[in-house]
Amino acid sequence: MWRASFLLLYLLTTLSSPSTGADTWTLDRPLADGGRSLISERGSFALGFFSPNGSDSRYIGIWYNEISVQTVVWVANRQRPVTGSHGSLSVAANGTLVITGENSTVVWSSPPLALSNPVAQLLDDGNFVVREADGNPSDPNSFAWQSFDYPTDTLLPGMKLGWNLTTRFNRTLTSWASAIDPAPGEYTFGIDLRGDPQVFEWSGTSVKWRAGPWNGLLLTGVPQMASNNMLSFQFFVDATQVVYVFHVIDASIVSRLLIADSGIVQRLVWVDDSKFWNPLWSNPDGHCDTFLRCGPNAVCYPDRSPQCDCPQGFQPKNPTNWGLRDGSDGCVRKTEVDCRNGTDGFALVSGAKLPDTSSSTVEWVGTTLDQCRVRCLKKCSCTAYAQANISGSGSGCVLWSTNLTDLRVYSSGGQDLYVRAAAADLGMYSLVSLSLDRWLRETRSRRRLGAEAC
Protein backbone atom coordinates (compact mmCIF):
# COMPACT_ATOMS: atom_id res chain seq x y z
CA MET A 1 0.00 0.00 0.00
CA TRP A 2 2.86 2.35 0.78
CA ARG A 3 4.38 1.72 -2.65
CA ALA A 4 1.00 2.19 -4.33
CA SER A 5 0.39 5.46 -2.46
CA PHE A 6 3.83 6.73 -3.40
CA LEU A 7 3.27 5.83 -7.06
CA LEU A 8 -0.14 7.54 -7.09
CA LEU A 9 1.32 10.69 -5.54
CA TYR A 10 4.14 10.69 -8.08
CA LEU A 11 1.76 10.32 -11.01
CA LEU A 12 -0.56 13.07 -9.78
CA THR A 13 2.35 15.44 -9.31
CA THR A 14 3.83 14.66 -12.69
CA LEU A 15 0.60 14.79 -14.67
CA SER A 16 -0.63 18.02 -13.07
CA SER A 17 2.53 19.88 -14.07
CA PRO A 18 2.64 21.19 -17.66
CA SER A 19 6.40 21.51 -17.71
CA THR A 20 9.76 20.20 -16.66
CA GLY A 21 9.96 23.20 -14.32
CA ALA A 22 7.55 25.81 -13.00
CA ASP A 23 8.69 28.21 -15.75
CA THR A 24 9.29 25.75 -18.61
CA TRP A 25 7.30 23.21 -20.53
CA THR A 26 7.71 20.98 -23.55
CA LEU A 27 5.50 19.42 -26.21
CA ASP A 28 4.72 16.48 -23.89
CA ARG A 29 1.69 18.15 -22.37
CA PRO A 30 -0.32 21.28 -23.30
CA LEU A 31 -1.18 24.10 -20.95
CA ALA A 32 -4.93 23.74 -20.44
CA ASP A 33 -7.40 26.37 -19.29
CA GLY A 34 -8.20 25.78 -15.64
CA GLY A 35 -4.84 24.13 -15.01
CA ARG A 36 -1.67 25.52 -13.53
CA SER A 37 -0.02 28.66 -14.88
CA LEU A 38 3.63 28.97 -15.75
CA ILE A 39 5.52 30.91 -13.09
CA SER A 40 8.91 32.48 -13.83
CA GLU A 41 11.86 31.19 -11.84
CA ARG A 42 11.86 33.91 -9.17
CA GLY A 43 8.10 34.29 -9.21
CA SER A 44 7.94 37.70 -10.91
CA PHE A 45 5.54 36.80 -13.75
CA ALA A 46 2.83 34.27 -14.53
CA LEU A 47 1.49 33.00 -17.85
CA GLY A 48 -1.85 31.35 -18.35
CA PHE A 49 -5.49 31.80 -19.32
CA PHE A 50 -7.35 34.84 -18.00
CA SER A 51 -10.51 36.87 -18.58
CA PRO A 52 -10.53 40.69 -18.37
CA ASN A 53 -12.81 42.02 -15.65
CA GLY A 54 -16.36 42.06 -17.01
CA SER A 55 -15.66 39.62 -19.83
CA ASP A 56 -16.16 35.88 -20.26
CA SER A 57 -13.68 35.60 -23.14
CA ARG A 58 -10.48 33.68 -22.45
CA TYR A 59 -6.98 34.71 -23.46
CA ILE A 60 -3.44 33.54 -22.93
CA GLY A 61 -1.63 36.37 -21.18
CA ILE A 62 1.30 37.32 -18.97
CA TRP A 63 0.79 39.24 -15.74
CA TYR A 64 2.71 40.21 -12.61
CA ASN A 65 2.60 37.20 -10.31
CA GLU A 66 3.39 39.00 -7.06
CA ILE A 67 1.15 42.06 -7.50
CA SER A 68 -2.26 41.78 -5.90
CA VAL A 69 -4.05 43.68 -8.69
CA GLN A 70 -3.89 41.46 -11.76
CA THR A 71 -2.04 43.55 -14.35
CA VAL A 72 -1.75 41.92 -17.75
CA VAL A 73 1.30 43.01 -19.75
CA TRP A 74 1.04 40.77 -22.81
CA VAL A 75 -1.74 38.94 -24.66
CA ALA A 76 -1.22 36.26 -27.32
CA ASN A 77 -4.63 35.75 -28.93
CA ARG A 78 -5.83 39.32 -28.50
CA GLN A 79 -7.85 39.26 -31.74
CA ARG A 80 -9.43 35.80 -31.29
CA PRO A 81 -10.48 34.90 -27.76
CA VAL A 82 -11.38 31.40 -26.66
CA THR A 83 -15.01 30.93 -25.69
CA GLY A 84 -15.80 28.54 -22.87
CA SER A 85 -13.20 26.68 -20.85
CA HIS A 86 -11.76 24.41 -23.51
CA GLY A 87 -8.71 26.49 -24.36
CA SER A 88 -5.25 24.99 -24.61
CA LEU A 89 -1.74 26.26 -25.37
CA SER A 90 0.69 23.74 -26.80
CA VAL A 91 4.14 23.54 -28.33
CA ALA A 92 4.27 21.85 -31.71
CA ALA A 93 7.11 19.50 -32.61
CA ASN A 94 8.88 22.28 -34.55
CA GLY A 95 8.51 24.78 -31.67
CA THR A 96 5.50 26.71 -32.97
CA LEU A 97 3.11 27.82 -30.23
CA VAL A 98 -0.55 27.03 -30.85
CA ILE A 99 -3.70 28.09 -28.97
CA THR A 100 -6.81 26.04 -29.62
CA GLY A 101 -10.38 26.43 -28.47
CA GLU A 102 -13.44 24.25 -28.58
CA ASN A 103 -13.17 21.27 -30.96
CA SER A 104 -9.43 21.95 -31.19
CA THR A 105 -10.00 24.97 -33.42
CA VAL A 106 -6.80 26.97 -33.81
CA VAL A 107 -7.35 30.59 -32.72
CA TRP A 108 -3.71 31.74 -32.63
CA SER A 109 -0.22 30.51 -33.46
CA SER A 110 3.26 31.96 -33.46
CA PRO A 111 5.23 32.16 -36.72
CA PRO A 112 6.45 28.76 -37.98
CA LEU A 113 9.69 27.58 -36.41
CA ALA A 114 12.13 24.79 -37.23
CA LEU A 115 13.40 23.45 -33.91
CA SER A 116 14.27 19.83 -33.19
CA ASN A 117 13.80 19.71 -29.40
CA PRO A 118 11.84 22.83 -28.40
CA VAL A 119 10.98 24.14 -24.97
CA ALA A 120 8.95 27.21 -24.03
CA GLN A 121 9.97 29.23 -21.00
CA LEU A 122 8.69 32.24 -19.08
CA LEU A 123 11.63 34.35 -17.98
CA ASP A 124 11.80 36.58 -14.93
CA ASP A 125 11.82 39.76 -17.02
CA GLY A 126 8.38 38.82 -18.40
CA ASN A 127 9.67 37.52 -21.72
CA PHE A 128 8.07 34.30 -22.98
CA VAL A 129 10.52 32.48 -25.24
CA VAL A 130 10.85 29.36 -27.37
CA ARG A 131 14.29 27.80 -27.81
CA GLU A 132 16.09 24.50 -28.20
CA ALA A 133 16.14 22.53 -24.96
CA ASP A 134 19.93 22.72 -24.80
CA GLY A 135 19.98 26.47 -25.51
CA ASN A 136 21.07 29.07 -22.97
CA PRO A 137 18.06 30.91 -21.51
CA SER A 138 20.36 33.82 -20.65
CA ASP A 139 21.39 34.30 -24.28
CA PRO A 140 18.81 36.16 -26.41
CA ASN A 141 20.50 34.77 -29.52
CA SER A 142 19.21 31.32 -28.52
CA PHE A 143 15.57 32.43 -28.74
CA ALA A 144 13.79 31.22 -31.86
CA TRP A 145 10.73 33.26 -30.83
CA GLN A 146 10.03 35.70 -28.00
CA SER A 147 7.01 37.65 -26.81
CA PHE A 148 9.20 40.76 -26.40
CA ASP A 149 9.17 41.02 -30.21
CA TYR A 150 5.36 41.20 -30.22
CA PRO A 151 4.35 43.71 -27.52
CA THR A 152 0.75 44.60 -26.88
CA ASP A 153 0.08 47.78 -24.88
CA THR A 154 2.97 47.55 -22.39
CA LEU A 155 6.72 48.09 -22.54
CA LEU A 156 8.66 46.31 -19.79
CA PRO A 157 12.27 46.89 -18.70
CA GLY A 158 14.60 45.46 -21.31
CA MET A 159 11.99 45.36 -24.07
CA LYS A 160 12.84 47.12 -27.33
CA LEU A 161 10.53 49.64 -28.93
CA GLY A 162 11.47 50.23 -32.54
CA TRP A 163 13.17 48.79 -35.58
CA ASN A 164 15.48 45.97 -36.55
CA LEU A 165 16.89 47.61 -39.70
CA THR A 166 18.32 44.34 -41.04
CA THR A 167 14.93 42.59 -41.20
CA ARG A 168 12.76 45.76 -41.20
CA PHE A 169 10.92 44.31 -38.21
CA ASN A 170 9.15 46.99 -36.18
CA ARG A 171 8.02 46.70 -32.56
CA THR A 172 5.20 49.06 -31.54
CA LEU A 173 2.75 49.31 -28.66
CA THR A 174 -0.96 49.13 -29.48
CA SER A 175 -3.69 50.00 -27.00
CA TRP A 176 -6.46 47.63 -26.01
CA ALA A 177 -9.79 48.30 -27.74
CA SER A 178 -11.35 48.83 -24.30
CA ALA A 179 -10.78 47.93 -20.67
CA ILE A 180 -12.45 44.55 -21.23
CA ASP A 181 -11.23 43.87 -24.78
CA PRO A 182 -7.50 43.38 -25.48
CA ALA A 183 -8.03 43.46 -29.25
CA PRO A 184 -5.85 46.07 -31.00
CA GLY A 185 -7.34 49.48 -30.33
CA GLU A 186 -7.16 52.92 -31.90
CA TYR A 187 -3.77 54.06 -30.60
CA THR A 188 -0.25 52.97 -31.45
CA PHE A 189 3.10 54.13 -30.06
CA GLY A 190 6.39 53.69 -31.87
CA ILE A 191 9.39 55.13 -33.70
CA ASP A 192 9.30 56.95 -37.02
CA LEU A 193 12.55 56.57 -38.99
CA ARG A 194 12.29 59.66 -41.18
CA GLY A 195 14.84 62.43 -40.68
CA ASP A 196 16.10 62.40 -37.11
CA PRO A 197 14.21 59.34 -35.70
CA GLN A 198 11.56 60.23 -33.15
CA VAL A 199 8.77 58.67 -31.12
CA PHE A 200 5.13 59.24 -32.05
CA GLU A 201 1.69 58.26 -30.86
CA TRP A 202 -0.81 57.72 -33.65
CA SER A 203 -4.59 57.62 -33.62
CA GLY A 204 -5.25 55.44 -36.61
CA THR A 205 -3.00 56.99 -39.26
CA SER A 206 -3.03 60.50 -37.75
CA VAL A 207 -0.42 61.75 -35.30
CA LYS A 208 -1.92 62.33 -31.85
CA TRP A 209 1.22 63.19 -29.89
CA ARG A 210 4.92 63.50 -30.62
CA ALA A 211 7.40 62.50 -27.95
CA GLY A 212 10.13 63.81 -30.22
CA PRO A 213 13.71 62.82 -31.01
CA TRP A 214 16.33 61.59 -28.56
CA ASN A 215 18.85 64.28 -27.55
CA GLY A 216 21.32 62.09 -25.70
CA LEU A 217 19.54 62.40 -22.36
CA LEU A 218 15.83 62.12 -23.06
CA LEU A 219 13.06 62.38 -25.62
CA THR A 220 12.64 66.13 -26.11
CA GLY A 221 8.87 65.82 -25.69
CA VAL A 222 9.20 64.12 -22.29
CA PRO A 223 11.30 66.44 -20.09
CA GLN A 224 10.13 64.50 -17.01
CA MET A 225 12.64 61.82 -17.94
CA ALA A 226 15.46 64.10 -16.76
CA SER A 227 14.29 64.11 -13.14
CA ASN A 228 13.83 60.35 -12.81
CA ASN A 229 16.60 58.62 -10.85
CA MET A 230 14.82 55.24 -10.62
CA LEU A 231 15.15 54.39 -14.30
CA SER A 232 17.76 54.53 -17.03
CA PHE A 233 16.86 55.24 -20.66
CA GLN A 234 18.68 54.36 -23.87
CA PHE A 235 18.10 55.14 -27.52
CA PHE A 236 20.18 53.21 -30.05
CA VAL A 237 20.65 54.44 -33.61
CA ASP A 238 23.09 52.46 -35.73
CA ALA A 239 23.28 50.44 -38.93
CA THR A 240 21.28 47.54 -37.46
CA GLN A 241 18.63 49.11 -35.24
CA VAL A 242 16.74 52.20 -34.06
CA VAL A 243 15.27 51.30 -30.67
CA TYR A 244 14.27 52.77 -27.33
CA VAL A 245 14.89 50.74 -24.14
CA PHE A 246 14.53 51.44 -20.43
CA HIS A 247 15.81 49.64 -17.32
CA VAL A 248 15.16 49.91 -13.60
CA ILE A 249 18.16 50.98 -11.53
CA ASP A 250 16.73 49.56 -8.30
CA ALA A 251 15.47 45.98 -8.75
CA SER A 252 12.78 46.58 -6.13
CA ILE A 253 11.08 49.12 -8.42
CA VAL A 254 8.33 47.79 -10.68
CA SER A 255 7.72 50.10 -13.63
CA ARG A 256 6.11 49.87 -17.03
CA LEU A 257 5.20 52.09 -19.97
CA LEU A 258 1.55 51.79 -21.02
CA ILE A 259 -0.52 53.10 -23.88
CA ALA A 260 -4.03 53.04 -22.45
CA ASP A 261 -7.23 52.49 -24.42
CA SER A 262 -7.99 56.20 -23.81
CA GLY A 263 -4.92 57.21 -25.80
CA ILE A 264 -2.89 58.32 -22.79
CA VAL A 265 0.75 57.19 -22.67
CA GLN A 266 1.83 56.68 -19.05
CA ARG A 267 4.99 55.87 -17.14
CA LEU A 268 3.72 53.85 -14.16
CA VAL A 269 5.30 52.53 -10.96
CA TRP A 270 3.74 50.08 -8.52
CA VAL A 271 3.24 51.38 -4.95
CA ASP A 272 2.96 48.23 -2.86
CA ASP A 273 1.87 49.95 0.38
CA SER A 274 -1.10 51.57 -1.35
CA LYS A 275 -1.70 48.75 -3.84
CA PHE A 276 -2.01 50.92 -6.93
CA TRP A 277 -0.14 51.99 -10.08
CA ASN A 278 1.13 55.53 -9.69
CA PRO A 279 1.71 57.58 -12.90
CA LEU A 280 5.08 59.35 -12.91
CA TRP A 281 3.98 61.18 -16.05
CA SER A 282 1.20 61.06 -18.61
CA ASN A 283 1.06 62.39 -22.17
CA PRO A 284 -0.56 64.09 -24.01
CA ASP A 285 -0.85 66.58 -21.15
CA GLY A 286 -2.59 69.84 -22.06
CA HIS A 287 -3.30 71.72 -25.29
CA CYS A 288 0.37 72.28 -26.16
CA ASP A 289 0.84 68.52 -26.51
CA THR A 290 -1.78 68.41 -29.26
CA PHE A 291 0.06 67.83 -32.52
CA LEU A 292 0.29 71.02 -34.63
CA ARG A 293 -1.59 72.99 -31.96
CA CYS A 294 -0.20 76.35 -33.10
CA GLY A 295 0.56 75.83 -36.77
CA PRO A 296 3.81 76.22 -38.76
CA ASN A 297 6.59 78.36 -37.26
CA ALA A 298 4.55 79.14 -34.15
CA VAL A 299 5.45 78.36 -30.54
CA CYS A 300 3.02 77.00 -27.96
CA TYR A 301 3.48 78.40 -24.44
CA PRO A 302 1.36 76.37 -21.95
CA ASP A 303 1.51 79.07 -19.24
CA ARG A 304 0.44 81.97 -21.46
CA SER A 305 -2.87 83.26 -22.74
CA PRO A 306 -3.11 83.07 -25.67
CA GLN A 307 -0.86 80.04 -25.81
CA CYS A 308 0.29 80.50 -29.41
CA ASP A 309 2.98 83.06 -30.17
CA CYS A 310 5.48 83.78 -32.93
CA PRO A 311 9.26 83.64 -32.46
CA GLN A 312 11.30 86.77 -33.05
CA GLY A 313 11.33 87.69 -36.74
CA PHE A 314 7.89 86.19 -37.39
CA GLN A 315 4.29 87.42 -37.29
CA PRO A 316 0.84 85.74 -37.45
CA LYS A 317 -0.09 84.58 -40.93
CA ASN A 318 -3.77 85.26 -40.22
CA PRO A 319 -4.00 88.15 -37.72
CA THR A 320 -7.80 88.00 -37.63
CA ASN A 321 -7.95 84.36 -36.57
CA TRP A 322 -4.96 84.89 -34.31
CA GLY A 323 -6.94 87.51 -32.41
CA LEU A 324 -9.71 84.94 -32.00
CA ARG A 325 -7.23 82.56 -30.32
CA ASP A 326 -6.94 80.36 -33.42
CA GLY A 327 -3.26 79.90 -34.16
CA SER A 328 -3.63 77.00 -36.59
CA ASP A 329 -2.39 79.09 -39.54
CA GLY A 330 0.89 79.67 -37.75
CA CYS A 331 3.46 82.37 -38.38
CA VAL A 332 5.32 83.81 -41.39
CA ARG A 333 8.49 85.84 -41.65
CA LYS A 334 8.34 89.60 -41.29
CA THR A 335 11.35 89.97 -43.58
CA GLU A 336 12.76 87.42 -45.98
CA VAL A 337 16.16 86.10 -45.02
CA ASP A 338 19.21 87.20 -47.04
CA CYS A 339 21.45 84.18 -47.32
CA ARG A 340 23.52 85.51 -50.24
CA ASN A 341 24.90 88.51 -48.36
CA GLY A 342 25.36 86.64 -45.09
CA THR A 343 23.46 89.11 -42.91
CA ASP A 344 21.05 86.61 -41.31
CA GLY A 345 21.07 85.75 -37.63
CA PHE A 346 19.22 83.50 -35.22
CA ALA A 347 16.49 83.99 -32.65
CA LEU A 348 16.79 81.80 -29.55
CA VAL A 349 13.84 79.72 -28.35
CA SER A 350 14.95 78.30 -25.01
CA GLY A 351 13.43 75.37 -23.13
CA ALA A 352 12.00 74.02 -26.36
CA LYS A 353 10.62 70.71 -27.44
CA LEU A 354 12.44 70.45 -30.75
CA PRO A 355 10.18 70.84 -33.80
CA ASP A 356 9.13 67.84 -35.85
CA THR A 357 12.34 66.27 -37.18
CA SER A 358 10.73 64.12 -39.89
CA SER A 359 12.32 66.28 -42.61
CA SER A 360 15.44 67.35 -40.73
CA THR A 361 19.01 66.16 -41.19
CA VAL A 362 21.59 65.24 -38.58
CA GLU A 363 25.28 65.98 -39.08
CA TRP A 364 27.64 64.43 -36.55
CA VAL A 365 30.85 66.01 -37.82
CA GLY A 366 30.08 69.33 -36.12
CA THR A 367 30.69 69.06 -32.39
CA THR A 368 29.94 72.58 -31.18
CA LEU A 369 26.97 74.89 -31.40
CA ASP A 370 29.09 77.44 -33.23
CA GLN A 371 29.87 74.87 -35.92
CA CYS A 372 26.15 74.12 -36.18
CA ARG A 373 25.48 77.85 -36.62
CA VAL A 374 28.05 78.11 -39.42
CA ARG A 375 26.65 75.04 -41.17
CA CYS A 376 23.12 76.44 -41.05
CA LEU A 377 24.20 79.86 -42.36
CA LYS A 378 25.98 78.23 -45.31
CA LYS A 379 22.77 76.48 -46.38
CA CYS A 380 20.24 78.97 -47.72
CA SER A 381 17.47 76.43 -47.12
CA CYS A 382 18.33 75.99 -43.42
CA THR A 383 15.59 77.42 -41.20
CA ALA A 384 16.84 76.42 -37.72
CA TYR A 385 19.43 74.36 -35.88
CA ALA A 386 19.95 72.68 -32.52
CA GLN A 387 22.49 70.43 -30.87
CA ALA A 388 21.73 66.77 -31.69
CA ASN A 389 23.24 65.36 -28.49
CA ILE A 390 23.28 67.60 -25.39
CA SER A 391 24.96 65.07 -23.09
CA GLY A 392 28.49 65.86 -21.97
CA SER A 393 29.94 68.73 -23.97
CA GLY A 394 27.42 68.21 -26.77
CA SER A 395 27.83 66.88 -30.29
CA GLY A 396 26.16 66.85 -33.67
CA CYS A 397 23.73 69.22 -35.34
CA VAL A 398 20.05 68.89 -36.20
CA LEU A 399 19.29 71.12 -39.19
CA TRP A 400 15.80 72.03 -40.39
CA SER A 401 15.09 73.13 -43.97
CA THR A 402 11.28 73.38 -43.79
CA ASN A 403 8.69 75.12 -41.68
CA LEU A 404 9.03 74.41 -37.97
CA THR A 405 6.02 72.46 -36.72
CA ASP A 406 4.80 71.19 -33.36
CA LEU A 407 7.11 73.55 -31.49
CA ARG A 408 6.46 74.23 -27.81
CA VAL A 409 8.37 75.30 -24.70
CA TYR A 410 8.50 74.00 -21.13
CA SER A 411 8.73 75.88 -17.85
CA SER A 412 11.55 73.48 -16.99
CA GLY A 413 13.44 71.15 -19.26
CA GLY A 414 13.65 71.37 -23.00
CA GLN A 415 16.65 72.62 -24.95
CA ASP A 416 17.81 75.57 -27.02
CA LEU A 417 16.57 76.00 -30.59
CA TYR A 418 18.03 78.63 -32.92
CA VAL A 419 15.57 79.93 -35.53
CA ARG A 420 16.92 81.73 -38.57
CA ALA A 421 15.70 85.31 -39.02
CA ALA A 422 16.52 88.37 -41.10
CA ALA A 423 18.98 90.85 -39.60
CA ALA A 424 16.38 93.63 -39.68
CA ASP A 425 14.05 91.61 -37.44
CA LEU A 426 16.79 90.87 -34.94
CA GLY A 427 17.88 94.52 -34.50
CA MET A 428 21.12 93.83 -36.32
CA TYR A 429 20.65 96.53 -38.97
CA SER A 430 20.45 99.23 -36.31
CA LEU A 431 23.77 98.04 -34.85
CA VAL A 432 25.35 98.07 -38.32
CA SER A 433 23.98 101.56 -38.94
CA LEU A 434 25.33 102.87 -35.63
CA SER A 435 28.76 101.44 -36.43
CA LEU A 436 28.67 102.98 -39.91
CA ASP A 437 27.66 106.40 -38.55
CA ARG A 438 30.48 106.27 -36.04
CA TRP A 439 32.97 105.33 -38.76
CA LEU A 440 31.80 108.20 -40.96
CA ARG A 441 32.04 110.70 -38.11
CA GLU A 442 35.53 109.54 -37.20
CA THR A 443 36.64 109.65 -40.86
CA ARG A 444 35.29 113.18 -41.31
CA SER A 445 36.97 114.28 -38.10
CA ARG A 446 40.32 112.88 -39.23
CA ARG A 447 40.00 114.61 -42.60
CA ARG A 448 39.12 117.93 -40.96
CA LEU A 449 42.10 117.73 -38.62
CA GLY A 450 44.32 116.87 -41.55
CA ALA A 451 43.10 119.87 -43.53
CA GLU A 452 43.66 122.19 -40.58
CA ALA A 453 47.21 120.89 -40.16
CA CYS A 454 47.96 121.64 -43.79
MARRO-11388 format. One record per residue (C-alpha): x, y, z. Coordinates in steps of 0.001 Angstrom, whole numbers, padded with zeros to 6 digits, always signed. Layout:
XYZ;...
//
This chain:
+000000+000000+000000;+002862+002349+000781;+004383+001725-002645;+000997+002193-004326;+000389+005460-002455;+003835+006729-003400;+003275+005828-007056;-000140+007544-007092;+001318+010686-005538;+004137+010692-008078;+001760+010319-011014;-000564+013068-009783;+002349+015443-009311;+003833+014656-012694;+000605+014792-014666;-000628+018019-013065;+002529+019877-014068;+002643+021190-017658;+006399+021514-017707;+009756+020201-016665;+009958+023205-014316;+007550+025808-013005;+008689+028214-015750;+009291+025749-018608;+007303+023215-020534;+007709+020985-023545;+005498+019421-026206;+004723+016478-023894;+001695+018148-022365;-000324+021277-023298;-001183+024105-020947;-004934+023736-020437;-007400+026368-019286;-008199+025783-015639;-004840+024131-015005;-001669+025521-013530;-000020+028657-014884;+003629+028972-015754;+005518+030907-013089;+008906+032482-013835;+011858+031192-011838;+011864+033911-009174;+008096+034292-009209;+007937+037697-010910;+005543+036800-013746;+002834+034267-014527;+001487+033000-017845;-001853+031348-018345;-005493+031799-019321;-007346+034836-018002;-010506+036874-018585;-010532+040685-018374;-012812+042015-015645;-016356+042062-017008;-015658+039615-019835;-016158+035884-020263;-013680+035596-023142;-010481+033680-022447;-006985+034708-023464;-003438+033544-022934;-001630+036374-021178;+001299+037323-018974;+000793+039238-015738;+002711+040213-012609;+002601+037196-010311;+003393+039002-007064;+001148+042063-007504;-002263+041778-005905;-004048+043680-008693;-003895+041465-011761;-002041+043553-014348;-001752+041922-017752;+001300+043015-019746;+001038+040768-022810;-001738+038938-024655;-001218+036262-027317;-004628+035747-028927;-005834+039316-028501;-007850+039256-031737;-009431+035802-031295;-010485+034897-027760;-011384+031398-026658;-015005+030928-025690;-015797+028544-022874;-013201+026680-020851;-011758+024410-023514;-008708+026492-024357;-005254+024990-024606;-001741+026264-025373;+000692+023737-026799;+004139+023542-028326;+004272+021847-031715;+007109+019498-032613;+008881+022283-034551;+008514+024777-031667;+005504+026713-032974;+003106+027822-030233;-000551+027031-030852;-003698+028094-028965;-006809+026045-029622;-010384+026428-028473;-013444+024254-028581;-013166+021271-030963;-009426+021948-031188;-010003+024972-033419;-006800+026970-033810;-007346+030592-032718;-003711+031737-032631;-000224+030505-033458;+003257+031960-033457;+005235+032160-036716;+006450+028760-037975;+009695+027577-036411;+012130+024788-037235;+013397+023449-033913;+014267+019834-033194;+013803+019711-029404;+011835+022827-028405;+010980+024141-024973;+008953+027211-024026;+009971+029231-020999;+008689+032243-019079;+011635+034352-017977;+011799+036579-014926;+011815+039756-017025;+008376+038820-018397;+009671+037523-021724;+008071+034304-022983;+010523+032477-025236;+010850+029358-027366;+014290+027802-027808;+016089+024503-028203;+016140+022527-024957;+019934+022715-024802;+019976+026475-025513;+021070+029075-022972;+018056+030906-021507;+020361+033822-020648;+021385+034295-024279;+018808+036160-026408;+020502+034769-029517;+019212+031325-028525;+015572+032428-028736;+013790+031216-031856;+010733+033256-030830;+010033+035696-027995;+007010+037647-026807;+009197+040759-026402;+009165+041020-030206;+005363+041197-030216;+004352+043713-027521;+000752+044596-026881;+000082+047782-024880;+002971+047551-022392;+006724+048093-022542;+008655+046308-019792;+012268+046895-018698;+014604+045461-021312;+011986+045365-024073;+012845+047125-027327;+010533+049642-028926;+011465+050233-032544;+013173+048794-035577;+015479+045974-036550;+016887+047607-039698;+018317+044339-041036;+014933+042594-041201;+012760+045761-041205;+010925+044309-038211;+009155+046994-036181;+008016+046701-032555;+005202+049065-031544;+002746+049312-028656;-000964+049132-029476;-003694+049999-026998;-006464+047631-026011;-009785+048300-027737;-011346+048833-024303;-010782+047934-020666;-012446+044549-021231;-011234+043875-024777;-007503+043379-025483;-008035+043458-029251;-005849+046075-031003;-007337+049484-030325;-007161+052919-031898;-003771+054056-030605;-000248+052966-031447;+003102+054133-030065;+006393+053687-031865;+009390+055127-033697;+009297+056954-037025;+012551+056571-038989;+012288+059661-041182;+014841+062428-040675;+016101+062402-037109;+014213+059341-035699;+011564+060234-033146;+008770+058674-031116;+005132+059240-032046;+001688+058257-030856;-000808+057719-033649;-004592+057620-033619;-005253+055436-036610;-002998+056987-039257;-003027+060496-037751;-000421+061755-035296;-001923+062332-031846;+001218+063187-029886;+004916+063502-030622;+007398+062503-027954;+010128+063812-030221;+013715+062822-031007;+016328+061590-028563;+018851+064281-027547;+021325+062086-025703;+019544+062397-022361;+015826+062121-023064;+013060+062384-025622;+012639+066127-026107;+008871+065821-025693;+009203+064115-022289;+011299+066441-020090;+010128+064504-017006;+012642+061822-017943;+015465+064099-016764;+014292+064114-013144;+013834+060351-012806;+016603+058615-010854;+014823+055245-010616;+015151+054391-014302;+017760+054530-017033;+016865+055237-020660;+018682+054362-023868;+018103+055139-027521;+020185+053205-030051;+020651+054438-033611;+023093+052456-035734;+023278+050442-038931;+021278+047540-037464;+018631+049114-035243;+016745+052197-034065;+015268+051299-030671;+014268+052768-027328;+014888+050737-024136;+014531+051442-020426;+015810+049642-017324;+015155+049908-013599;+018157+050976-011525;+016728+049557-008297;+015472+045978-008752;+012780+046584-006131;+011080+049124-008417;+008326+047790-010678;+007724+050099-013629;+006113+049868-017033;+005205+052089-019971;+001553+051791-021016;-000523+053095-023882;-004034+053042-022449;-007232+052490-024416;-007994+056200-023809;-004923+057208-025804;-002887+058324-022785;+000752+057185-022665;+001825+056679-019051;+004993+055870-017145;+003724+053849-014161;+005299+052530-010961;+003741+050082-008515;+003238+051380-004949;+002957+048234-002860;+001871+049952+000380;-001104+051569-001351;-001699+048748-003843;-002011+050924-006929;-000144+051986-010075;+001130+055535-009693;+001714+057580-012896;+005081+059353-012913;+003982+061180-016053;+001195+061064-018614;+001062+062391-022172;-000556+064091-024008;-000850+066578-021152;-002586+069842-022062;-003295+071719-025291;+000369+072279-026156;+000840+068522-026506;-001778+068410-029264;+000057+067830-032522;+000286+071016-034626;-001586+072985-031961;-000202+076349-033103;+000556+075826-036771;+003809+076216-038757;+006590+078358-037265;+004546+079140-034147;+005450+078358-030544;+003016+077000-027955;+003475+078400-024436;+001360+076374-021947;+001509+079067-019243;+000439+081971-021463;-002872+083261-022735;-003112+083066-025667;-000859+080040-025815;+000292+080504-029408;+002985+083061-030168;+005484+083782-032934;+009261+083645-032464;+011302+086773-033052;+011328+087691-036740;+007889+086189-037394;+004286+087418-037293;+000843+085737-037453;-000094+084582-040929;-003769+085259-040218;-003997+088150-037718;-007798+088000-037633;-007951+084359-036573;-004959+084890-034310;-006943+087510-032411;-009714+084938-031999;-007227+082560-030320;-006945+080363-033419;-003260+079898-034164;-003628+077003-036593;-002388+079093-039543;+000886+079665-037746;+003461+082375-038385;+005320+083812-041387;+008494+085839-041649;+008337+089605-041286;+011346+089969-043578;+012756+087421-045982;+016164+086102-045023;+019211+087202-047036;+021453+084182-047322;+023522+085513-050239;+024900+088514-048358;+025360+086645-045095;+023457+089108-042908;+021049+086607-041312;+021071+085752-037626;+019220+083496-035220;+016487+083988-032646;+016794+081803-029553;+013840+079725-028353;+014953+078299-025012;+013426+075370-023129;+012004+074016-026360;+010618+070709-027436;+012442+070449-030748;+010185+070842-033801;+009131+067842-035854;+012336+066272-037182;+010733+064121-039893;+012322+066283-042608;+015439+067347-040735;+019008+066158-041193;+021591+065242-038583;+025275+065981-039080;+027637+064432-036549;+030846+066009-037820;+030083+069332-036122;+030685+069062-032395;+029935+072582-031182;+026967+074891-031398;+029092+077437-033227;+029870+074875-035924;+026149+074123-036181;+025480+077852-036621;+028047+078107-039421;+026652+075039-041171;+023119+076439-041051;+024201+079862-042365;+025984+078228-045307;+022769+076479-046376;+020241+078966-047724;+017469+076433-047115;+018333+075987-043423;+015587+077424-041196;+016844+076418-037722;+019428+074361-035881;+019949+072683-032516;+022488+070426-030869;+021727+066771-031686;+023236+065364-028486;+023282+067597-025395;+024958+065072-023093;+028490+065860-021969;+029943+068726-023972;+027417+068206-026766;+027834+066880-030292;+026163+066846-033674;+023732+069221-035337;+020051+068888-036197;+019288+071123-039192;+015798+072029-040389;+015088+073130-043972;+011280+073377-043794;+008688+075125-041679;+009028+074413-037969;+006024+072456-036719;+004801+071187-033356;+007112+073555-031489;+006456+074235-027812;+008367+075297-024702;+008499+074002-021126;+008732+075882-017854;+011550+073482-016986;+013437+071146-019262;+013646+071374-023004;+016651+072624-024952;+017808+075574-027023;+016566+075996-030589;+018029+078627-032916;+015568+079929-035531;+016919+081732-038575;+015699+085314-039019;+016520+088373-041098;+018981+090847-039597;+016379+093628-039676;+014046+091615-037437;+016792+090873-034942;+017881+094525-034503;+021116+093833-036322;+020647+096528-038971;+020452+099230-036315;+023774+098041-034851;+025350+098066-038316;+023976+101557-038937;+025333+102866-035629;+028761+101437-036427;+028667+102984-039913;+027656+106397-038545;+030482+106271-036038;+032974+105332-038761;+031802+108203-040964;+032038+110695-038109;+035529+109536-037196;+036637+109648-040861;+035290+113176-041312;+036971+114277-038099;+040323+112883-039232;+039998+114612-042602;+039120+117934-040959;+042100+117732-038623;+044315+116873-041552;+043102+119866-043534;+043656+122192-040580;+047212+120895-040161;+047956+121639-043792;
//
